[in-house]
Amino acid sequence: MDMFVRALVVCALIAYGIFRLIRYFRYGMARRVTSVPSSAWGVLPGPETVGESSVTTPRRFRRIRAGVISVLVFVAANAVLLGVLFGLPAVAAVPVVWRLFLAIFVNFYLLPFARAVGKKALKQMQARAVQSENPFGS
């Protein structure tokens, strides 16, 4: 019974952590105000209604591509990290708990790095788009 309760608590903590990560990512990606000033009397500002145009579609694809690049960099770096931590016989003597802690703490640096790579790719794509739309060629 004691082992079952421990496993249940660990599963609940992991589920709660995933729930909070998803919630904060959604708040971070929101385009509207997520907090309301006290003088607003509980009325949220309405979403801006902007008509779809052909100009916004390529921008959206560039942003999606930059996001995909960020995710791929993050996943590839984690695959290499975990392959090194758990695949090399030289680190087999290190306890698993310490290797997992190292993987978690390295992710604190990998997330901003992957985001920066995605932003850099987005800026490069935007610069290429501006250059290609220039009628004078420079």
Secondary structure, 3 states (H helix, E strand, C coil): CHHHHHHHHHHHHHHHHHHHHHHHHHHHHCCCCCCCCHHHCCCCCCCCCCCCCCCHHHHHHHHHHHHHHHHHHHHHHHHHHHHHHHHCHHHCCCCHHHHHHHHHHHHHHHHHHHHHHHHHHHHHHHHHHHHHHCCCCC
